[in-house]
Amino acid sequence: ITSRDIYRTRAAVFRSLRGFRRSHPALAALRWLRGQFILSRLTKRLTPRKKTLPGRGPVVALVGADGAGKTSLAGDLRAWLSWKLLAPPAYFGIPKQARTYRALRWAARRLRSRAPRMAGRLRGAQWLYVARHRLAEHRRTQCLAERGAVVITDRYPLGVFRSMEEPMDGPRIRRELGDAEERYASREEAIYDRIGLPSRVFVLRAGLACLGSRKPGLDPVVHGKKVSAVNAIGPSDLFSLVDADRRYEKVLLDLKRRVWSLL
């Protein structure tokens, strides 16, 4: 069969179906283009224009243990910047509200006792889904930064946390499932290796007692390991240390000044 035979067969099929055609293809294409044009005009009118930086914008990450105020600070910083600048949100945590993640977690829990092997595979698929979500979020933030946006991220997968027993926002399959799911573990680690670094990381450092009072009910052993890993980070060109033991208003003002200095 040649390409000419395929073309002739296609033309014959289309000719036989002309009687059932609801509109001419050219008219249908024109209607679609008209709809797209109207939609684009409405979107431009309804969406307020935000200014962008003349060059590449920074990607600023907030990291810290539970209770350090990452989510609240990221939201307030975006609200402060987005009055004039394009400052879209970015979240590198676990997408707990995503249907795929919830379905995989539910199935893994149901099969944990009856079919542990299958439960392990579902657990691996769950963490692979989280890794792909973070890689997609990284690519999105890079595209926004190229457009001149100022991206403030809540959490970020950093290599300094990979040595933890339960890495914060990092690969989990190898430590959780061992060599039984080596294929999944290798794929997960390869995904995280493709996530680059942000422009600046603000490390929210606070004591365990202070964080425990802000967010009670957490496992003190696990929480203590996270606090130790965060507080072990030293200052560098990438990491900027922030004292999160202070009142929220002072921490927010300090971050505003530091972010402004980057702009």
N, C-alpha and C positions, 0 to 999 in steps of 0.2 A: 504494500500500500504506500503510495507516494503522497506528498503534501497536496498535490493537485487533486488526487482522489478525495482526500479529506475535505478540501475546500468545496468541491462539487457536491459532495454529500451534504455538507452543511447548508449550502445554498438551496438544495432541493428540499430539505427539511423546513427551512424558513419559508419557502414558497408555499408548501403545503399547509402551513399554519397561518397564512395571511388572513384567511377568513375569520379567524378567532382573535385577531389583533384588536385591542381596545383603543389604541392611539398610535400615531406614526412615531417611530423612534426619534426622529428629529424634534418633534413637538414635545415628547417626553423629556428629552435632554434639555430643551429650552426651559421647560417648567422647573426642572431640578435646579438649573443654574439660577433662575430667577428666585427660587426659594432660598438658595444659599446666599445670594446677594442681600436679600431682605434680612435674613437672619444675622449676617455679619454687621449690617448697618445698625440693627437693633442692639446687638451685643456691644458695639462701640458706644452707643448712646447711653446704655444702662450701666456700663462698667466705667467707674471713674478712672481717669488716666493717672498713673503713678510715675513719678520720676525715677530714673535709673542712673547709676553712676556712669561716667564717660567710658570707663574701661571695665575690666572684670571686677565683679563684686566679691566680697569676702564670704566664706562659709564659716560661721562661728558656731562652735559646738559647746554645749553645757553638759558636763558630766559630773557625777557625784553619787554617793550612796542614797538609799531611800530616805526621804525626809529632808534632803538638802535644798529642795525648792526648785528643782530643774524645770518642771512643767510650768509653775507659776511665773518664774523669772523669764522663761522663754516667751510665754504669752504676753507679759507686760513689755518686754523689749520689742516684740513685733508690733504691739499696739502703739508704742512710742515712735517707732520708725515709720510705720505704714501711714502715718498722717500725711506724709509727702512721698516717701520712698516706697518702691516695690520691695516688700519684705514678706514673702510667702512662708507658711509654716512647713516644718519638716520634722518627722518623728521616726527615730530609729529603734524604738522599743518593739515589743512583741505585738503584732496586730491582733489583739485578742477578740476584736469584734468582727474580724473577717470570717465569712462563712466557711471557707476551706479550712482555716486553722481550727475553728471550733468543731467542725465535723471530724477532722483527724484526731484531735484530742479526745473527743467523746468516744470514738471507736477504739482508740488505744486503751482507754480506761476500762471499757466494757470487756475487752478481750485479754486484759492483763492476767487474769487467773485461769481462764479457759484455754486460751491459745497464746502463750507468752511469746512464741516466735513471731506470730503475726502481729502481736501488739508492739514488739520491738521494731518491726518494719514500719508500722504506722507512726510510731514515735520518731523514727528517723525521717520519714516523709514530712512529719510536722516541722521538725527543725530545718529541713531543707526548704520548706515553704517560707519560714521566717528569714532564712539567709537570702533567698531570692527577693523577698520584699525589701530587705535592707539594701541589696545591690541596686534594685530599681529606684529606691529613694536616693541613693548616692548619685546615680546617673541624672535623676531629675534635678537635684540640687546643683550639680555641675552645669547643666544646661541653663538654669536660672542665673547662676553666677556669671556665666558668659554673657548673658543679656544685661548685666549690670545690676542685678538684684542683690539685696543684702539678706542672706539666708541665716536664720537663727535656728539651730537644730536642738531638739530635746533628745539628749543621749547621743552616743556615737560608738560604733564598733571600733575599738582601738586595740592594737596589738599588745599594749602593755598589760592588758587584762587577761590575755590568753593563758597565762600560767595559773590562774585561779582554778579552784576545784569546780566551780560553776562560773565560767567567765561571764562578766557583764557584757551583754550585747555582742557575744562572740560565739564561735563554734562550740557545740555541746554534745554532738553525737558520740565522738570518740570516748569522752570521759563518762558519758552516761550509759552507753551500750557496749563499750569495749570493742574488741576485734570482731565481734559477731556481725557487725554492720560496717565492715571496713569500706565497702563500696560507697555507702552513703556518707561515711565520715570523710573520705577523700574528696568527694564531690562538694561537701559542705565547706571544707577548708579551702578548696580551690575558689569557691565563690567569694569567701571573705578576703582572699588574697587579691581579688580584683577591686576591692573597695579602697580607694585612695584616702589620703589624709585631708582634713579640713584646713582652712587658712589659719585658724587659731582655736585652741581648746581652753576654755575657762574651767578649771578644776575647783569645784565647790567643796572645800575641806571643812569638816566639822567633827566634833567629838561624838563618841557613841552615846553618851548620856543625853546630849542635846538632841541628836537625831531620834533617839528612842522616845523622848518626850513629845516630839512633833508627830511621830508616826508610831504609836504603840501597837502591840500585838504581833510584831515581827519576831522571827526566830533570832535570839540574841547571838547565837553562834554564827549563823550565816550572815547576819547583818554586820557582825564584828569583822568578818573576813573582808566584806566589801569596803567597810570603813578603812581598814588597814591598807587595802590595795589602793584606794583613792589617795589616802594621806601619804603613801610612799612615793608618789609622783613628785619629782623635783621641778623647779622652774627651768625653762628652756625657751628657744625661739618659738616652739610650738605650744608649749604648756604655760599658762598664766594662772597662778594660784590665787584663789579668792577665799577670804575668811568668811565662811557661811555660818559661824557661830553668832554673828551679830544680828541685830534686828533686821527684819526683811527690808524695810525701807532703806537702810544704809547699804545693804548688799546690792539692792537694785540700783541705787544711785552710783555706787562704785562701778557696776557693770556698764551702766550708760556712759560713764566717762571713758571707760576702756574701749567700748565699741566705737564711740565717737572718734577716739584717737586713731582707730583703724581706717576710718573713712576720710 
